[in-house]
Amino acid sequence: MEVCSQLPVLPLDRPVPQHVLRRRGAISLGTSSALFGGPSPRQLCKRRGGVSYNSADQAVLYLHLLGDVKQRGPGPSEPVRGAPHSHVKVDYQRFHCHQGPVRPGARGLKSHHRRLSFQRGLKSRHLLQRPSGPQHLLDQVYNCQVQCMLDKVDSWDFDIFMFDRATNGNGLVTLTFHLFLQLGLTRLFRLDPIKLRSFLVMVQADYHQRNPYHNSLHATDVTQAMYCFLRQPKLATTLSSCDMLLALVAAVTHDLDHPGVNQGFLVRTGHHLAALYKNSSVLESHHWRCAVSLLRESGLLDHLPITDRLNLEERLGSLILATDISQQNRYLARFREHLDREDLSMADPSHRHLVLQITMKCADICNPCRVWRLCSQWSSRVTAEFFHQGDVEKKHGMAVSPLCDRLSDSTAHIQAGFIRHVVEPLFREWCRFSCTSLSHHMLAHLQTNLDRWTDPSQHPETPP
Ligand SMILES: Nc1ncnc2c1ncn2[C@@H]1O[C@@H]2COP(=O)(O)O[C@H]2[C@H]1O
């Protein structure tokens, strides 16, 4: 396993700052006693130093030791004298595979598991399993299921909820990594697969899993939709590889660090982000800046010339900002004008960019165009998030935002309005631009779903 060389080292004798803990995680010294099999945690604690890991790199533990330390590594346990102020890198995978000083179930290992994230915990458990156990067979079943699902990742009826369960909540990383390979982007841009994975792990972690709707599952769903759109002939034959790269990165990052409340809430509560972005496209600007910071932190594009990187970052911003739903009419009017004049030229980079913005918008709000089985789940999730915001507003004596009052709004009513006024106008234009079987399929689902939402016999609580 390759080791990232440019990882920042935690300061040796100062406490780990909270922001470093959040991004990189930290493991107490107790863990290192399990690793070295030697001194007790108490003894180690007397020494200064620490153990850290990078949340993006699941294979390596970093030990920072001060003083004269006897170390027994995970391989043949020949004692090694650490130099004062030594900084030791430990191959985390070898640590788990090697059964030497560490026994599964031993105290050190248990505490180790506790401190790992869900994602990393799963991975390490997997590495510890014996090849012949029944759990291992279950893993095989899940791996096969994931592979089978990925083979159909271009299907509009792709069940993202089942995929997320099959990947144990790691759908974003698994699916996006696969799509980078599928589109040949990893090879074309000479992307380091480890950095790509690190980037995606950080992206997934920066979505709030407690949000019913704006979480990593939504980002995965949007990325899968984006892939379906990129495969449409109008795009597949005209977009550059750079456009494709941008489109995937924008889709997967477009709601990063979403707080689960809307811009109006942030403005009215005087949130610092609202002040920072002057009450305009507050959330989208934040998602974009988070995306840029993770791109830079992962070093994914570091090998590209700086001008190309800056240009990519700017265009990424312009795609993410296009998802601001309050600006929909502006984008749609421009798109419609081109379609009416029939002057949209995919050879023109600025026209291609507008098309990408519209594609991004379609991917973002395509959930009502999915088959009912999927669409209804998204509807429940988005309503749950709206109503939760309304509950918070009521609790603090604020005016309840539109669509957020669980006493006077209903899922069916919200969905019917959203489909009629927002989704349908956008997808009608999209269908004019890309008149394919997928576009007709989406419009057909949209109509079926609208019929169900507006059928009073199915939704008796719907206001007339
Ligand atoms: N099924 C849906 N029903 C109602 N609103 C939705 C639905 N899907 C998406 N949205 C809204 O569309 C918005 C698109 O931008 P956001 O992700 O910021 O927030 C999203 C929701 O407010």
The ligand as a Gaussian input file, in Angstrom:
#p B3LYP/6-31G(d) Opt

LIG

0 1
 N      -39.005000      15.980000      -4.378000
 C      -38.863000      17.261000      -4.015000
 N      -39.920000      17.931000      -3.509000
 C      -39.832000      19.228000      -3.142000
 N      -38.688000      19.942000      -3.256000
 C      -37.616000      19.318000      -3.749000
 C      -37.638000      17.964000      -4.141000
 N      -36.409000      17.618000      -4.591000
 C      -35.650000      18.719000      -4.475000
 N      -36.363000      19.740000      -3.976000
 C      -35.922000      21.118000      -3.720000
 O      -35.130000      21.496000      -4.815000
 C      -33.994000      22.103000      -4.293000
 C      -32.785000      22.034000      -5.156000
 O      -31.744000      22.703000      -4.458000
 P      -31.395000      22.254000      -2.979000
 O      -30.736000      20.930000      -3.020000
 O      -30.706000      23.345000      -2.270000
 O      -32.809000      22.062000      -2.256000
 C      -33.732000      21.340000      -3.005000
 C      -35.103000      21.205000      -2.454000
 O      -35.464000      22.387000      -1.775000

